[in-house]
Amino acid sequence: MTTPLLDVIQRNYPDAPITYVAGSWSKVIAEHSPVVSTVIDCGTVGIAGHYTLRDYLMLAFRLRHKHFDLAFVLDRSPMLTLLPWLAGVPRRVGPDSLGRGFSLTDRVTVSSSPEHLQHQADIYLNLAHAIKLVVNHPYMRFVPTEEEQQRVPFTPDKARLSIAVFIGGGSNPGMELTTKRWPVERYRELVYKLVHERNAQVLLIGGSDDVALNQSLLSELDIPKGSVLNLAGKTNFGESAALLQRSALFIGNDSSPMHLAAAVGTPVIAIFGPTSPQEYGPYPLDDPQHIALWRNPKGKPCFFLGKMQLCTDCTCMQAVTVDDVWNAVQRIIPTAQSEEVTN
């Protein structure tokens, strides 16, 4: 969700090279941004318990030799906020969450109340506002390479709607939050309706860890052969972006693939539970081609400030019904449009 800020920086400093420091797991985002000049892989620095003090100081030393003029710190960890100071960067702009931005020169207040939620992309854009940069309604952006486009293991059937579905999510380095997953049996019912009522070809996407999960959805599913493809583990991140770019719609949980779909311009239906779309929804939130479904009975997220709060009644994902998602499908792809594809 940092790509809108990257576009703002590039527009305001068109002649300045932009260097992005990211971990091995997330650097692929920066590598596919047309405005980023250099990507520095910081390995596991930043993931609690996965790096040493030596790793940390080596990174600071490496950055110090680059002689940067300005740093935007997008992480709220005090250890990562301290890095630009150790690297000798004269101006350091970042979010000040619960006083953890003590080493910044420009501290931008971030809400610590679940009553006042801020989207993550807007938190980053507020850093640009704070130093008087011009911000013109930027979007998420991810640009697959031509090679990635060519390697996509799928050619859309022009007579059918291609709909990407992601039933996994909630599993990232340093965090497991599988409570963000909508029940598999509801996805199964939804996929059945997409195939039989909208003549869709459904693409079940994901990583190698999602192969078995996708296969569990396919079990007991009465559909014509070839109507649903399990593509989990068959694409890397860039190829997944190219695949999503060819899809008419993405349906899935709050996850990286959901944001990736939005970043390549594909309409999104996102299903939320413990997290809130006000913080993590497909961006920008006012884009009419995206719909976020959230039926949290408490009206506020159980996951806040980077951790799961105590929840004794985890029913928020079950509160979203198949009819809720189906109605969203009808809004984004009206039946008349579906008939145009098949004729």
N, C-alpha and C positions, 0 to 999 in steps of 0.2 A: 504493500500500500504506500510505498515511498515514491513510486514513479510520478505521481502528479507534482510532487515537490521538485523532482529532478527536472521536469519540463520548465517549471517556474525559474529555477536557478539558471538554466541554459538560456532562457529568453532574456533574463535580466543581465547575465554576464556572457554574451554570445562568443566572446573571444577567450574566455577562461576555460582551461581544461578541467574536467570534473573527474575526480578519483573517488571510487566507491570502495569502502572497506567492508567486507562481508565474510561470514563464515562459509566453510566449504559446502554446507547444506543449502544456503540461501543465495550464494553468489550468482547462480544462474539467472536471477532476476536482473541484476545489474549488467550481466553479460549480454542480455538481449535488449538493452536500452540504447537507442541510437544517440543519446546525448552524453553517455558516459565514455570518457577517453580511456581510463585505466581501471581495472578491478584488482584490488589487493585481497588475496585470500588470507584471512586471519585464523584459519583452521577452526579449532573449537574454543578459542578465546571468546568469552561472553556467555558460554553455557556453563552454568554453575556446576562445579565438581568435575569438570572435564578438561581443565587446563591448569598449568602450574604457574607459579610466580615468574619463573624464568621465561615461559611462553609469553606472558603478559609484558614483561620488560623488554623482551626482544622485539615485540611488535611496536612498542612505544619508540624504541631506538630506530627501528626501520622507518617509522613515520617521521621522526625528527629530521632525518636526512632528506626528506622530500621538500622541506621548507614551505609548507602550506600557509596561505594567507587567511583562510576562513574555513571553519569546520562547522558542519551541522551535525549535531549528535542526536541520533534518532532513537537511541535506547535510553531507558530510564535508570539503568543500573549505575550506581555511583562509581563502580570500577571502570565501566566503559566511558562514563562522562568525564572521568579523570584523564583518560588517554590523551586527548588533544592538548591538555595542559602539559603533560609529560613530554609530548612531542613538540612543544614550543609554538603551538599555533596561537597567534596573537588575538584572534577573535573567535569565540567559541559559543555557538548558539544552540540551545537545546531546551527540551521540556524540563521543568522543575516540578517533579512529582514528589510530594511529601518531603520537600527540602533536600532531595537527593542531587539537585543540580548545583551544589555549592561551588564547583570548580568552573562554572560557565561565566563568560562575560555578559551574555545576554540570556537571562533566565525567563522562560515563558511558562506562566502558571498553567497547570493541568488540573482539571477537576479530580478530586478524590472522593466524590460523592456519587452513589448510584442514582441519585435523584437528578443529577445533571451529567448526562452522558455525552461524550464527544467522539465522533468517528475518528479512527486512527489516522486516516488520511488528512482530516482537517486539523488534527493535532500537529502533524508535520507541516501543513500549510500555514498554520499560525506562526511557525518559526520565521517564515518568509514575511508575513505581515509585520512581525515584530521589528524587523530591520528595514521596513519600508520598501520591500520589493513589490513589484506590480504582479498581482495574481488574477488571472483571467479564466476562471472556471475550468481548470485542467482536468483531464481524464486519466484513468489508469491506462498504461500502455506496455505491451510486450510484443516484440517483433520476431517471429520465428525466422530462421535463416532459410534460404532457398533449398539447401540440402535437407533440412528438417521437413520442409514441405514435401519434398520428393520421397522421403522415407516413410511417410504415413502409411500404415498397413490397412488402408481403407479407402475405397473410392465410392463416393455417395451415389446411391441409386436415384437418378433424377425423377423417377416416378414416385418416390416416397420421401416423407420427411425424415431427416436424420436428427435424432435427439440423443444427446449425450447424458448419461445418468451416472452419478457418483454416489455410492451408498456408504463409503468409508469415511475417513476423516478423524480428526482428534488425536492423531498420533504423530508427534513431532519430536526432534531432539530436545531432551530436557523436560518434556511434558506429555502426559497421556490424559486425554479427555474424551474417551469414547462415548460419554453420555451425550455428545453432540450428534450422535447418529440416530436418524429416524428409523423405526423398526423395519427390519428386512421384509416382513410379511406385508407391510403397507407398500413398500417399493414394488413387491411382486404384483400386488393388485393393480398398482398404477401402471406398471409396464404392460400388463395384460390389456388394460384399457387403451393404452397408447397404440399397441399393435392392432387390436381388433376394431377399435372405434375411430382411430385416426390414421390407420394404415402406415404407421411409423416404423422405421428401422431404428431400433434402440441400440446404442453403443454403451456397454458397461465399461467404464474406464477406471484407472487406478494403477497403483504400483504392483510390484510382485507380491506384496503382503496382502493385496486385495483379491487375488485370484480365487482363493477358496471362498471368500465372502461373496463374491459375485456368483460363484458356482452354486452357493446355497440359495441364492435368489432364483436361479434357473431351475432348481429342482421343483418338481410338481407344477411347472408352468406350461400350460397347454397352448402352444403357439406354433405357427408354421415355421419350418426349418429356415434358418437364415434371417429370421426377423429380429433376433437379439444376438449380438456378438459380444463375447467376453474378451475385451482387448486389454485387460489389466496385465501389467508387466511387459507389454509389447511395445511401449513407447517411452522415450525419455521425456524430460520436462518440456523441451522445445518441440518435440514431435507431438506431445499432447496438446500444446498450444495450437499447432497447425491443424490437428484433428478437430479441436473445438471451433476453430475458425471456419471449418467446413460444415459445422452443425447448425441446424436451424434454432436449436434451443439447448440450454443446459439446465438440468434439474439435479439438485444435490444438497448436502449438508453444508454448514459453515466450514469452509476448508480452503486449502490452497487452490485446488482445481476450480472452485467457485470464483475466486478472485481472478484466476487466469482466464476464465471464460469472459468475464467482464472486460479484462484488459485487451482481449483480441476482438471485442465488439460483438460478442454473441449474447443474445438475450438470456437472462438468468432467472430461474425460480429457485430461491434459496430457503431452506428450511432451518429455522433457529429454535433453540431450546434454552440451555443454560447461558449461552451468550446472547447479546442483544444486537439486532441489525443496526441500531443507532450507533453502535461502536464498530461493528464488523461487517455491515451489509455491503452488497455489491455497490461499487462507487462509480459515479456520484449517486447519492441517495435519491435525487430528484429525476433520475433518468427513467422515463416511462417504459423502457423496454426491460426493466428489471423489477421483479417482485420478491419481497422478503416476507416470509410467513412466520409470525411469532405469536404464540398463544400462551405465554408464560402467565400462570394464574396469579402470580404475585405482582406482575407488572414491572418487575425489575430483574436484572440478570443475577444468576447464581455465580457466574464467573465474572470477577471484577478485580481490577488492579493486578492482573496477571496470575490470579489464583482462584481456585474454586472455594466459594464460601460454604459454610455449613448449610446443608439442605437435607431435610428429613422427609421430603415428599417430592421426589424427582419424577414429576408427571408432565413436564413442559413439552417434551418431544411427542408424547402420546396425545397431547392436546391438539396437535395439528392432524387433521383428518385427510383421508384420500380425496374426499370431495373438495377440501380447501385447495389442494394442489391441482386437482382437475379443473376447478374453476379458474385458477391462475393460468393454466395451459390454454383454456378457451379465450382468456383475455389477450394473451400474447400472440397466439396463433389461432385466429378465428376459423371456424369450420370452412368458410368460403375460401380462405387462403390455402387450407389443406387440400381442398378439392382442386384448386388450380395446379398444385404440384403434381397430383396424380393424373390429371387429364393430359 
